[in-house]
């Protein structure tokens, strides 16, 4: 028997080493799919987009290369994800003040261009991590309550006894 009203699929994407797994480890109440950022896993990752309710595109504020790769990730989102997917752009590793390469306003401009919610985090210091996942849970719940989410089984993920998910945390309960 299910002990939750809603179960949303939220997928983290971005280059390898930007801190996706660290963000997941800091927050353990949503079902979160942490994807590999390496190119060789991109074809597997694409199948995650189709039924995602939320996508978190992560870059490292200390890595110009990870920021420069964002347009490629946006192209994948536009190609494979639902147009109704909730999108967040997250600049991670803000605790590394002396190594920052991407100013906050640049991340904000990018997120506005692609109509994504923007937030900067530090998985190491747990700064804004709870805020990120709680905001996503609240926004997805509002969308579900307003019946804006598609009601077919392709968009609302309901695991069954044959489903195995690695790097998955427990479900957020409402």
C-alpha positions in Angstrom: 0.0 0.0 0.0 1.3 3.4 -0.9 1.8 5.9 1.9 2.1 9.0 -0.2 -0.3 11.0 -2.3 2.1 12.1 -5.0 5.4 10.6 -6.3 7.4 12.8 -8.6 10.4 11.8 -10.7 13.2 14.4 -10.4 16.3 13.9 -12.5 19.7 15.6 -11.9 21.8 16.2 -15.0 25.0 17.9 -15.8 28.7 17.3 -16.5 30.6 14.7 -14.4 32.1 16.2 -11.2 29.7 19.1 -10.8 28.3 17.7 -7.5 25.0 16.0 -8.5 25.6 13.0 -6.3 26.6 15.2 -3.3 23.4 17.1 -3.7 21.4 13.9 -3.6 23.2 12.7 -0.6 22.5 15.9 1.3 18.7 15.5 0.8 17.0 12.1 1.1 13.2 12.7 0.9 12.4 12.8 -2.8 12.8 10.1 -5.3 15.8 11.5 -7.1 17.5 9.9 -10.1 21.2 10.9 -10.2 22.5 10.5 -13.8 26.1 10.0 -14.8 27.5 13.0 -16.5 30.0 11.1 -18.7 29.3 11.1 -22.5 29.2 7.3 -22.6 26.1 7.3 -20.4 24.2 10.0 -22.4 22.0 7.4 -24.3 20.9 5.9 -21.0 20.3 9.3 -19.5 18.0 10.2 -22.4 15.4 7.6 -21.3 15.2 9.3 -17.9 13.9 12.6 -19.5 10.7 11.2 -20.9 8.9 10.7 -17.7 10.6 13.3 -15.5 8.4 15.7 -13.6 11.4 17.9 -12.7 14.9 18.3 -14.0 17.8 19.9 -12.1 20.6 21.0 -14.4 23.7 21.3 -12.3 27.0 23.1 -13.1 30.1 23.9 -11.0 30.5 27.6 -10.3 34.2 26.9 -10.3 34.3 25.4 -13.7 33.8 27.4 -16.9 33.8 24.1 -18.9 30.8 22.8 -16.9 28.9 26.1 -17.5 29.8 26.1 -21.2 28.3 22.6 -21.6 24.9 23.8 -20.4 23.5 24.5 -23.9 24.2 20.9 -24.9 22.2 19.8 -21.8 19.4 22.2 -22.7 19.2 20.7 -26.2 18.8 17.3 -24.7 16.0 18.6 -22.4 14.2 20.2 -25.3 14.6 17.0 -27.4 13.6 14.4 -24.8 11.7 16.0 -21.9 8.1 17.0 -21.7 7.5 20.7 -22.4 5.8 20.8 -19.0 8.8 19.6 -17.0 9.8 21.8 -14.1 13.3 23.0 -14.7 15.9 24.2 -12.2 19.4 25.5 -12.9 21.8 25.0 -10.0 25.2 26.4 -9.6 26.9 24.1 -7.1 30.1 24.4 -5.0 29.6 28.0 -3.8 31.7 27.1 -0.8 34.8 27.4 -2.9 34.8 31.2 -2.9 38.4 31.6 -4.1 37.9 29.3 -7.1 34.7 30.8 -8.5 34.7 31.3 -12.3 30.9 31.8 -12.9 29.4 34.9 -11.3 25.9 34.6 -9.9 24.4 37.0 -12.4 25.6 34.9 -15.3 23.8 31.9 -14.0 20.7 34.0 -13.4 20.8 35.3 -16.9 21.1 31.8 -18.4 18.2 30.5 -16.3 16.0 33.4 -17.3 16.8 32.7 -21.0 15.6 29.1 -20.6 12.8 29.8 -18.2 14.3 27.8 -15.4 14.4 28.6 -11.7 17.9 29.5 -10.5 19.6 28.6 -7.3 23.2 28.3 -6.1 24.1 25.6 -3.6 26.9 24.0 -1.7 26.5 20.3 -1.2 29.6 20.3 1.0 28.1 22.8 3.4 24.4 21.8 2.8 23.7 25.4 1.8 20.4 25.8 -0.1 20.1 22.0 -0.7 17.0 21.6 1.4 15.5 24.7 -0.1 16.2 23.3 -3.6 14.4 20.0 -3.1 11.6 21.5 -0.9 10.9 24.1 -3.5 10.7 21.5 -6.2 8.4 19.3 -4.1 6.1 22.3 -3.4 6.0 23.4 -7.1 5.3 19.9 -8.4 2.6 19.4 -5.8 0.9 22.6 -6.8 1.1 21.6 -10.4 -0.4 18.2 -9.6 -3.2 19.8 -7.6 -4.0 22.1 -10.4 -4.0 19.1 -12.8 -1.4 20.7 -14.9 0.7 17.5 -14.9 -0.2 14.9 -17.5 -2.2 12.2 -15.8 -0.9 9.4 -18.0 1.4 6.8 -16.5 4.3 8.0 -18.6 4.7 11.2 -16.6 3.8 10.2 -13.0 6.3 7.5 -12.0 4.8 4.7 -9.9 7.4 2.1 -9.0 6.4 -1.5 -8.9 8.1 -4.6 -7.5 10.2 -5.0 -10.7 11.6 -1.5 -10.6 15.2 -1.1 -9.5 16.7 2.4 -9.1 20.3 3.1 -8.0 21.2 6.2 -6.1 17.5 6.6 -5.2 16.4 8.0 -1.9 13.1 7.5 -0.1 9.9 9.2 -1.3 8.8 12.7 -0.1 5.5 12.3 1.7 2.6 14.8 1.6 
